[in-house]
Amino acid sequence: MTTSANRADEMRGLHAGAIVLVGVIAVNAGNYLFHLLSARELGPASYSDVVSLLALAGLIGLPLGGVQVVVARTVARLAAA
């Protein structure tokens, strides 16, 4: 048996999930448009340079995201103590 509070929490979670889904779709559409337009505008040589730099930025950003999580967790633990 679910109470109205549990049902409200479920609806809130579904609403938040829908917002995230719309955001992910918008980001993917923006990435698609960026690559489509930049590939047509720049040509193969320049576009390959741009894509290489974006890949490098992704490779650098991935471990830095992990560092951010560790720092945030450490700061939260120190603030709670």
C-alpha positions in Angstrom: 0.0 0.0 0.0 1.4 3.4 -1.0 0.7 6.5 0.8 0.2 9.9 -0.8 3.6 11.0 0.3 5.3 8.0 -1.4 3.3 8.7 -4.5 4.3 12.4 -4.5 8.0 11.3 -4.1 7.6 9.0 -7.1 6.1 11.7 -9.2 8.8 14.1 -8.2 11.4 11.6 -9.2 9.7 11.0 -12.6 9.5 14.8 -13.2 13.2 15.1 -12.4 14.0 12.2 -14.7 12.0 13.8 -17.5 13.9 17.1 -17.1 17.3 15.2 -17.3 16.1 13.3 -20.4 15.1 16.5 -22.1 18.5 18.0 -21.2 20.4 15.0 -22.5 18.4 15.1 -25.8 19.2 18.8 -26.2 22.9 18.3 -25.5 23.1 15.5 -28.0 21.2 17.5 -30.6 23.6 20.4 -30.0 26.6 18.1 -30.4 25.2 16.7 -33.7 24.6 20.2 -35.1 28.1 21.4 -34.0 29.8 18.5 -35.7 27.6 18.7 -38.8 28.1 22.5 -39.3 31.8 22.5 -38.4 32.6 19.6 -40.7 30.9 21.3 -43.6 32.4 24.7 -42.9 36.0 23.7 -42.0 36.8 20.9 -44.4 38.5 17.6 -43.7 41.9 18.9 -42.6 40.7 21.6 -40.2 37.8 19.6 -38.9 40.2 16.7 -38.0 42.3 19.2 -36.0 39.1 20.4 -34.1 38.0 16.8 -33.4 41.5 15.8 -32.2 41.5 18.7 -29.7 38.0 17.8 -28.5 39.1 14.2 -28.0 42.2 15.4 -26.1 40.0 17.7 -23.9 37.7 14.7 -23.2 40.7 12.6 -22.2 42.0 15.3 -19.9 38.6 16.1 -18.4 37.6 12.5 -17.5 40.2 12.0 -14.7 39.7 15.6 -13.6 36.0 14.8 -13.0 37.2 12.0 -10.7 39.4 14.4 -8.8 36.4 16.7 -8.4 34.3 14.0 -6.9 37.1 13.1 -4.4 37.6 16.7 -3.4 33.8 17.3 -3.0 33.5 14.2 -0.8 36.5 15.2 1.3 35.2 18.7 1.8 31.7 17.4 2.7 33.2 15.0 5.3 35.3 17.8 6.8 32.4 20.2 7.0 30.2 17.5 8.7 32.9 16.8 11.3 
